[in-house]
Amino acid sequence: MKHKIEVNGIQLYAFHGCLEEEARIGGKYEVDVKILTDFTEAALTDDLAKTVDYVAVNRIVAEEMAIRSKLIEHVGLRILNRLKSEITHEANYSVRIIKISPPINGDVRNVVVELEA
């Protein structure tokens, strides 16, 4: 059976981007993580060890977002790889990074990248 767990709206301030200004000033980001898994046993037993721990997901996202990259695509892949390697519960993951008000010479609300594995 497949179930979905979502950790949405992880709000962070980070220093990603190709511009020197972004490295100094930083910007606001929001990250969403979707996890497709089977948590039937956790639901039946009320045992956290039988499902994905949201605290671990949030920690991984925060730690990877704190490491500067030029591309949010790069950050997204790092987050995805850590989720897959550190969370032992079998699952498929989707990571969505939203860069709020990117400095791209226009009135743009956000830029989004999404990765799945």
VENRA-V584068 format. One record per backbone hydrogen bond with DSSP energy under -1.0 kcal/mol. NH is the residue of the N-H (numbers start at 0). CO is the residue of the C=O. If there is no record, write none. Layout:
NH:CO
NH:CO
This chain:
2:36
4:34
6:32
9:30
11:28
13:26
16:68
22:18
23:19
24:20
26:13
28:11
29:97
30:9
31:95
32:6
33:93
34:4
35:91
36:2
42:38
43:39
44:40
45:41
49:46
50:47
56:52
57:53
58:54
59:55
60:56
61:57
62:58
63:59
64:60
65:61
66:63
74:70
75:71
76:72
77:73
78:74
79:75
80:76
81:77
82:78
83:79
84:80
85:81
86:82
91:35
93:33
94:114
95:31
96:112
97:29
98:110
99:27
100:108
103:101
107:105
110:98
112:96
114:94
116:92
